[in-house]
């Protein structure tokens, strides 16, 4: 249903944002391995101050969610 504010339907908006996963199981497994490696390298590059800051932010957001 199109509204006066939005010229696209909800289905059209969803199709523009959500992409299909067309990977084979083998490709998916390789992609998962590559992503895990990239995350590991990124974590190794973070300093202790950055890790502490991330934990403080996480605690802050958890506290805000509980209120």
C-alpha positions as protocol buffer text, in pm:
chain_id: "A"
residue {
  index: 1
  type: UNK
  ca { x: 0 y: 0 z: 0 }
}
residue {
  index: 2
  type: UNK
  ca { x: 148 y: 331 z: -109 }
}
residue {
  index: 3
  type: UNK
  ca { x: 95 y: 634 z: 110 }
}
residue {
  index: 4
  type: UNK
  ca { x: 109 y: 1005 z: 35 }
}
residue {
  index: 5
  type: UNK
  ca { x: 451 y: 1028 z: 204 }
}
residue {
  index: 6
  type: UNK
  ca { x: 601 y: 717 z: 47 }
}
residue {
  index: 7
  type: UNK
  ca { x: 593 y: 641 z: -321 }
}
residue {
  index: 8
  type: UNK
  ca { x: 699 y: 277 z: -267 }
}
residue {
  index: 9
  type: UNK
  ca { x: 506 y: -15 z: -123 }
}
residue {
  index: 10
  type: UNK
  ca { x: 639 y: -205 z: 178 }
}
residue {
  index: 11
  type: UNK
  ca { x: 721 y: -501 z: -47 }
}
residue {
  index: 12
  type: UNK
  ca { x: 919 y: -277 z: -283 }
}
residue {
  index: 13
  type: UNK
  ca { x: 1112 y: -129 z: 8 }
}
residue {
  index: 14
  type: UNK
  ca { x: 1187 y: -473 z: 151 }
}
residue {
  index: 15
  type: UNK
  ca { x: 1308 y: -599 z: -187 }
}
residue {
  index: 16
  type: UNK
  ca { x: 1541 y: -303 z: -220 }
}
residue {
  index: 17
  type: UNK
  ca { x: 1704 y: -367 z: 120 }
}
residue {
  index: 18
  type: UNK
  ca { x: 1706 y: -744 z: 158 }
}
residue {
  index: 19
  type: UNK
  ca { x: 1930 y: -936 z: -75 }
}
residue {
  index: 20
  type: UNK
  ca { x: 1900 y: -1302 z: -153 }
}
residue {
  index: 21
  type: UNK
  ca { x: 2174 y: -1542 z: -57 }
}
residue {
  index: 22
  type: UNK
  ca { x: 2257 y: -1738 z: -371 }
}
residue {
  index: 23
  type: UNK
  ca { x: 2565 y: -1916 z: -239 }
}
residue {
  index: 24
  type: UNK
  ca { x: 2609 y: -2288 z: -263 }
}
residue {
  index: 25
  type: UNK
  ca { x: 2680 y: -2467 z: 65 }
}
residue {
  index: 26
  type: UNK
  ca { x: 3050 y: -2487 z: -31 }
}
residue {
  index: 27
  type: UNK
  ca { x: 3065 y: -2116 z: -115 }
}
residue {
  index: 28
  type: UNK
  ca { x: 2883 y: -2036 z: 209 }
}
residue {
  index: 29
  type: UNK
  ca { x: 3137 y: -2235 z: 410 }
}
residue {
  index: 30
  type: UNK
  ca { x: 3427 y: -2052 z: 241 }
}
residue {
  index: 31
  type: UNK
  ca { x: 3258 y: -1716 z: 300 }
}
residue {
  index: 32
  type: UNK
  ca { x: 3209 y: -1802 z: 668 }
}
residue {
  index: 33
  type: UNK
  ca { x: 3577 y: -1891 z: 702 }
}
residue {
  index: 34
  type: UNK
  ca { x: 3684 y: -1567 z: 532 }
}
residue {
  index: 35
  type: UNK
  ca { x: 3455 y: -1362 z: 756 }
}
residue {
  index: 36
  type: UNK
  ca { x: 3585 y: -1533 z: 1070 }
}
residue {
  index: 37
  type: UNK
  ca { x: 3943 y: -1463 z: 961 }
}
residue {
  index: 38
  type: UNK
  ca { x: 3864 y: -1097 z: 892 }
}
residue {
  index: 39
  type: UNK
  ca { x: 3697 y: -1061 z: 1233 }
}
residue {
  index: 40
  type: UNK
  ca { x: 3993 y: -1228 z: 1406 }
}
residue {
  index: 41
  type: UNK
  ca { x: 4241 y: -992 z: 1235 }
}
residue {
  index: 42
  type: UNK
  ca { x: 4027 y: -691 z: 1322 }
}
residue {
  index: 43
  type: UNK
  ca { x: 4009 y: -799 z: 1687 }
}
residue {
  index: 44
  type: UNK
  ca { x: 4386 y: -844 z: 1701 }
}
residue {
  index: 45
  type: UNK
  ca { x: 4434 y: -485 z: 1578 }
}
residue {
  index: 46
  type: UNK
  ca { x: 4216 y: -332 z: 1850 }
}
residue {
  index: 47
  type: UNK
  ca { x: 4395 y: -180 z: 2146 }
}
residue {
  index: 48
  type: UNK
  ca { x: 4308 y: -248 z: 2508 }
}
residue {
  index: 49
  type: UNK
  ca { x: 4158 y: 101 z: 2532 }
}
residue {
  index: 50
  type: UNK
  ca { x: 3932 y: 31 z: 2234 }
}
residue {
  index: 51
  type: UNK
  ca { x: 3823 y: -301 z: 2384 }
}
residue {
  index: 52
  type: UNK
  ca { x: 3748 y: -135 z: 2719 }
}
residue {
  index: 53
  type: UNK
  ca { x: 3554 y: 142 z: 2545 }
}
residue {
  index: 54
  type: UNK
  ca { x: 3349 y: -117 z: 2352 }
}
residue {
  index: 55
  type: UNK
  ca { x: 3269 y: -305 z: 2674 }
}
residue {
  index: 56
  type: UNK
  ca { x: 3163 y: 17 z: 2848 }
}
residue {
  index: 57
  type: UNK
  ca { x: 2934 y: 105 z: 2557 }
}
residue {
  index: 58
  type: UNK
  ca { x: 2788 y: -245 z: 2559 }
}
residue {
  index: 59
  type: UNK
  ca { x: 2717 y: -217 z: 2932 }
}
residue {
  index: 60
  type: UNK
  ca { x: 2562 y: 125 z: 2879 }
}
residue {
  index: 61
  type: UNK
  ca { x: 2329 y: -3 z: 2607 }
}
residue {
  index: 62
  type: UNK
  ca { x: 2231 y: -306 z: 2816 }
}
residue {
  index: 63
  type: UNK
  ca { x: 2150 y: -75 z: 3106 }
}
residue {
  index: 64
  type: UNK
  ca { x: 1944 y: 156 z: 2881 }
}
residue {
  index: 65
  type: UNK
  ca { x: 1750 y: -143 z: 2748 }
}
residue {
  index: 66
  type: UNK
  ca { x: 1662 y: -259 z: 3098 }
}
residue {
  index: 67
  type: UNK
  ca { x: 1513 y: 77 z: 3200 }
}
